[in-house]
Amino acid sequence: MKILVLLKQTFDTEAKISIEGGKISRSGVSMIINAYDEFAVEEALKIKESLGGEVTVISTGDDGVQDALRQALAMGADKAVLINPGTDDVDEFTTATILAKAVSGMEYDLILAGWRAVDDGSAQVAGRVAEILGIPIAKLAAKIDVEAGKATATCEIEGGTEVIEIPLPAIITAQKGLNEPRYPSMKGIMQAKKKPMDKKGLGDLGLDAGAVAAKVKVLSVSLPAARAAGKVFDGEPADTAAAVVKALREEAKVI
């Protein structure tokens, strides 16, 4: 079975974010595999171990993204593909168009991805890729079973779960709880250095800058306002209760 994993490199969720020049600064910030994509990589490896096959991880970005791809290779993926769009001015349309074009020239039975990225939270790319490729998609999978020609995904929905059976090829997006991603072993890290990583540009895919130009432009980025300090009310219970109610009504405006 040939499995592709769509992977994004994001900021470490524990990193302290700062804004410089209207953009998020990468200075001193560790970059990691998007947490939900890491679930997708692990699930691909589990399916490979069960059914046999090959796992290829695919991402877009500059050469810095190689670190995330090498981590996936160290976990056990077989190959990596990195497509450099040649610009930082990208959105979900750009990313999905590039990934779908790359995937269309590859053999695959199943595509896995995280259901969203922890940096922008848009949850659009996998769905866009499925639409471009014309294949079914199941989202927010907490369990995946794969058989010959079909996959069954237990997916989270509001208030419960639903079980979806879809024919292959298809895309399934991973939710937290799907699995527990493995740590790369020292042997895996060493082997990852020798595994193939195919680097491409837009021209290699038959695309140009105009074909993938972003449809959405970020006008500004700002940090949330600092959380206000809590207020302590002292005094007799009756007086304190009245003061709390007044503050909730006139200051917090929640009642």
C-alpha positions as CSV (number, residue, x, y, z in Angstrom):
1,M,0.0,0.0,0.0
2,K,1.3,3.4,-1.0
3,I,0.5,6.1,1.6
4,L,1.2,9.8,1.3
5,V,1.2,12.2,4.3
6,L,0.7,15.9,3.8
7,L,2.9,17.6,6.4
8,K,3.4,21.1,7.5
9,Q,6.2,22.6,9.6
10,T,4.9,24.9,12.4
11,F,6.1,26.8,15.4
12,D,6.7,24.8,18.5
13,T,3.5,25.2,20.6
14,E,5.6,25.9,23.6
15,A,7.5,28.8,21.9
16,K,7.1,32.4,22.9
17,I,5.8,34.3,19.9
18,S,6.9,37.8,19.0
19,I,5.8,40.2,16.2
20,E,8.4,42.0,14.1
21,G,7.5,44.1,11.0
22,G,3.9,43.0,11.1
23,K,4.9,39.3,10.9
24,I,5.6,36.5,13.4
25,S,9.4,36.4,14.0
26,R,11.2,33.1,13.6
27,S,14.1,34.3,15.6
28,G,14.9,31.9,18.4
29,V,11.7,29.8,17.7
30,S,12.0,26.1,17.2
31,M,10.1,24.6,14.3
32,I,8.4,21.2,14.5
33,I,6.0,18.9,12.6
34,N,2.5,20.2,13.0
35,A,1.1,18.2,15.9
36,Y,-1.9,16.8,14.0
37,D,0.3,15.9,11.0
38,E,2.5,13.9,13.4
39,F,-0.5,11.8,14.2
40,A,-0.9,11.3,10.5
41,V,2.7,10.2,10.1
42,E,2.4,7.7,12.9
43,E,-0.9,6.2,11.5
44,A,0.7,5.8,8.1
45,L,3.6,3.9,9.7
46,K,1.2,1.7,11.6
47,I,-0.7,0.9,8.5
48,K,2.6,0.2,6.7
49,E,3.7,-2.2,9.5
50,S,0.4,-4.0,9.3
51,L,-0.2,-4.2,5.6
52,G,3.2,-3.5,4.1
53,G,3.9,-0.7,1.6
54,E,5.6,2.6,1.5
55,V,5.1,6.0,3.2
56,T,6.0,9.3,1.5
57,V,5.8,12.6,3.3
58,I,5.2,15.8,1.3
59,S,5.4,19.4,2.2
60,T,5.8,22.9,0.8
61,G,8.2,25.6,1.9
62,D,11.9,26.6,1.8
63,D,14.8,24.4,2.7
64,G,14.1,24.9,6.4
65,V,11.2,22.5,6.1
66,Q,13.7,19.7,5.6
67,D,14.1,19.4,9.4
68,A,10.4,18.4,9.8
69,L,10.6,16.0,6.8
70,R,13.8,14.4,8.2
71,Q,12.1,13.9,11.5
72,A,9.3,12.0,9.7
73,L,11.9,10.0,7.9
74,A,13.6,9.2,11.2
75,M,10.2,8.0,12.6
76,G,10.1,5.5,9.7
77,A,8.8,7.2,6.5
78,D,10.5,6.0,3.4
79,K,10.7,9.1,1.2
80,A,10.1,12.8,1.3
81,V,9.1,15.4,-1.2
82,L,9.7,19.1,-0.7
83,I,8.2,21.7,-3.1
84,N,9.5,25.2,-2.8
85,P,6.9,27.8,-4.0
86,G,9.7,30.4,-4.2
87,T,7.7,32.9,-2.1
88,D,6.4,33.4,1.5
89,D,3.2,34.9,0.1
90,V,1.1,31.8,0.3
91,D,-2.3,30.8,1.6
92,E,-4.4,27.6,1.7
93,F,-5.2,27.9,-2.0
94,T,-1.5,28.1,-2.8
95,T,-0.6,25.2,-0.6
96,A,-3.4,22.9,-1.7
97,T,-2.8,23.7,-5.4
98,I,0.9,22.8,-5.1
99,L,0.3,19.6,-3.1
100,A,-2.5,18.4,-5.3
101,K,-0.4,18.9,-8.4
102,A,2.5,17.0,-6.8
103,V,0.3,14.2,-5.6
104,S,-1.4,13.8,-9.0
105,G,1.9,12.7,-10.5
106,M,2.4,10.0,-7.8
107,E,1.0,6.6,-7.1
108,Y,-1.1,6.4,-3.9
109,D,-3.8,4.4,-2.2
110,L,-4.3,6.6,0.8
111,I,-3.5,10.2,1.8
112,L,-3.3,11.2,5.5
113,A,-3.0,14.6,7.0
114,G,-3.7,16.5,10.2
115,W,-7.1,17.9,10.4
116,R,-5.7,21.4,10.9
117,A,-2.5,23.3,11.5
118,V,-1.8,24.6,15.0
119,D,-0.5,27.9,13.6
120,D,-3.3,29.2,11.4
121,G,-6.0,26.7,12.4
122,S,-7.8,27.0,9.0
123,A,-8.4,23.3,8.5
124,Q,-8.7,23.9,4.7
125,V,-5.8,22.3,2.9
126,A,-6.7,18.6,3.1
127,G,-10.3,19.3,1.9
128,R,-9.1,21.5,-0.9
129,V,-6.7,18.8,-2.1
130,A,-9.4,16.2,-2.0
131,E,-11.7,18.5,-4.1
132,I,-8.9,19.1,-6.7
133,L,-8.1,15.4,-6.9
134,G,-11.7,14.4,-7.0
135,I,-11.4,11.8,-4.2
136,P,-13.5,11.3,-1.0
137,I,-12.3,12.7,2.4
138,A,-13.1,11.8,6.0
139,K,-12.2,14.4,8.6
140,L,-11.3,14.3,12.3
141,A,-10.5,10.6,12.5
142,A,-9.9,9.1,15.9
143,K,-9.6,5.6,14.5
144,I,-8.8,4.2,11.1
145,D,-9.1,0.7,9.7
146,V,-7.8,-0.1,6.2
147,E,-8.8,-3.1,4.1
148,A,-8.4,-3.9,0.4
149,G,-10.0,-1.1,-1.5
150,K,-11.6,0.7,1.4
151,A,-11.0,2.5,4.7
152,T,-13.3,2.9,7.7
153,A,-12.8,6.0,9.8
154,T,-14.4,6.7,13.2
155,C,-14.6,10.5,13.2
156,E,-15.5,13.1,15.8
157,I,-18.7,15.1,15.3
158,E,-20.4,17.5,17.6
159,G,-21.8,15.5,20.5
160,G,-20.5,12.2,19.4
161,T,-18.8,10.1,16.7
162,E,-19.7,8.8,13.2
163,V,-18.3,5.8,11.3
164,I,-17.5,6.5,7.7
165,E,-16.6,3.9,5.1
166,I,-14.9,5.3,1.9
167,P,-13.4,3.7,-1.1
168,L,-9.7,4.2,-1.8
169,P,-8.0,6.3,-2.9
170,A,-9.1,8.8,-0.3
171,I,-7.9,11.4,2.2
172,I,-8.4,11.0,5.9
173,T,-7.4,13.7,8.4
174,A,-6.1,12.9,11.9
175,Q,-7.5,14.1,15.2
176,K,-5.8,13.9,18.6
177,G,-6.3,10.5,20.2
178,L,-5.8,8.6,16.9
179,N,-2.5,7.3,18.2
180,E,0.7,8.1,20.2
181,P,3.4,9.3,17.8
182,R,6.7,7.4,18.3
183,Y,10.0,9.1,19.1
184,P,12.7,8.6,16.4
185,S,15.4,6.1,17.5
186,M,19.1,6.8,17.0
187,K,19.1,4.2,14.3
188,G,16.2,5.9,12.6
189,I,17.9,9.3,12.8
190,M,21.0,7.9,11.1
191,Q,19.0,6.2,8.4
192,A,17.0,9.3,7.7
193,K,20.1,11.0,6.5
194,K,20.3,8.5,3.7
195,K,16.7,8.3,2.7
196,P,15.7,10.2,-0.5
197,M,14.3,13.7,-0.4
198,D,13.1,15.0,-3.7
199,K,13.3,18.8,-4.0
200,K,11.1,20.5,-6.6
201,G,10.2,23.9,-7.7
202,L,6.9,25.1,-9.3
203,G,8.4,24.6,-12.8
204,D,9.0,20.9,-12.0
205,L,5.3,20.5,-11.5
206,G,4.3,22.5,-14.5
207,L,3.1,25.4,-12.4
208,D,4.1,29.1,-12.4
209,A,3.7,31.9,-9.8
210,G,0.5,33.1,-11.3
211,A,-1.2,29.7,-11.0
212,V,-0.6,29.5,-7.3
213,A,-0.8,33.2,-6.3
214,A,-2.4,33.6,-2.9
215,K,-6.1,34.6,-2.9
216,V,-5.9,35.9,0.7
217,K,-3.5,38.5,2.0
218,V,-2.7,39.0,5.7
219,L,-3.0,42.7,6.4
220,S,-1.7,42.6,10.0
221,V,-0.7,40.3,12.8
222,S,-1.0,41.2,16.5
223,L,-0.7,39.5,19.8
224,P,-3.8,39.2,22.1
225,A,-4.2,41.8,24.8
226,A,-2.6,41.0,28.1
227,R,-5.0,39.4,30.5
228,A,-6.2,41.8,33.2
229,A,-5.3,41.0,36.8
230,G,-8.0,39.4,38.9
231,K,-9.9,41.5,41.5
232,V,-10.2,40.5,45.1
233,F,-13.3,41.4,47.1
234,D,-13.0,41.7,50.9
235,G,-15.6,42.3,53.5
236,E,-18.8,40.9,54.8
237,P,-20.4,38.2,52.6
238,A,-23.5,40.2,51.8
239,D,-21.6,43.3,50.9
240,T,-19.1,41.2,48.9
241,A,-21.8,39.4,47.0
242,A,-23.4,42.7,46.0
243,A,-20.0,44.1,44.9
244,V,-19.3,41.0,42.8
245,V,-22.7,41.2,41.1
246,K,-22.1,44.9,40.3
247,A,-18.7,44.2,38.9
248,L,-20.0,41.4,36.7
249,R,-22.8,43.7,35.4
250,E,-21.0,47.0,35.0
251,E,-17.3,46.0,34.4
252,A,-17.3,42.5,32.9
253,K,-20.7,43.0,31.3
254,V,-21.5,39.3,31.5
255,I,-24.9,39.7,33.3
